[in-house]
Amino acid sequence: MRVDIWSDVVCPWCYVGKSRFEKALSSFAHRDEVEVVYRSFELDPNSPRGQGESNLAMLSKKFGKSPAEALALVRSLEG
């Protein structure tokens, strides 16, 4: 079986998904029969390069959340 995974290397949610997939695959009885192909995908091609804004500030602005709410989102990903 072939599994194609499209993700953005700077996306924290993509990283969470990748980690969870790899954990599930490691306990799959037929894992040796699975070919995993990672592909790149840019989630936000309009994001300016070299901006000085912190990730927390960007998340807060992007999702219309307060800094505290954005921090809670980030903390929920860390668990």
C-alpha positions in Angstrom: 0.0 0.0 0.0 1.2 3.5 -0.8 0.4 6.5 1.4 1.0 10.0 0.1 1.3 12.6 2.8 1.1 16.3 1.8 2.3 18.7 4.4 3.9 22.1 5.0 7.1 21.7 6.9 6.5 24.9 9.0 2.9 23.9 10.0 2.6 22.7 13.5 -0.6 20.8 12.8 1.1 19.0 9.9 3.8 18.0 12.3 1.2 16.7 14.7 -0.4 14.7 12.0 2.9 13.3 10.8 3.8 12.2 14.3 0.5 10.6 14.9 0.6 8.8 11.6 4.1 7.5 12.3 3.0 6.3 15.7 0.0 4.5 14.3 2.1 3.0 11.5 4.7 1.7 14.0 2.0 -0.5 15.6 0.4 -1.6 12.4 1.1 -5.3 11.7 1.7 -4.8 8.0 3.9 -1.7 8.3 6.6 -3.3 6.2 4.1 -3.4 3.3 3.4 0.4 3.5 5.3 2.8 1.3 5.1 6.4 2.6 5.7 9.2 0.2 6.1 12.7 1.7 5.2 15.6 -0.5 5.5 19.3 0.2 2.6 21.7 0.2 2.7 25.4 1.0 -0.4 26.2 3.1 0.0 30.0 3.0 1.8 31.1 -0.2 0.9 34.7 0.5 2.8 34.8 3.8 5.5 37.4 3.6 9.1 36.2 3.9 11.3 37.3 6.7 8.7 38.9 8.8 9.6 39.8 12.4 6.3 38.8 13.9 6.3 35.9 16.3 4.4 32.7 15.6 2.1 33.3 18.4 1.3 36.8 17.1 0.7 35.4 13.6 -1.7 32.7 14.9 -3.5 35.2 17.0 -4.0 37.5 14.0 -4.7 34.7 11.5 -7.4 33.0 13.6 -8.9 36.2 15.2 -7.9 35.0 18.7 -6.4 36.8 21.7 -2.7 36.0 22.4 -3.9 33.9 25.4 -6.3 31.9 23.2 -3.5 31.4 20.5 -1.2 30.2 23.3 -3.8 27.7 24.4 -4.0 26.4 20.9 -0.2 26.0 20.7 -0.2 24.3 24.2 -2.9 21.8 23.1 -0.6 20.7 20.2 2.3 20.1 22.5 0.5 17.4 24.5 
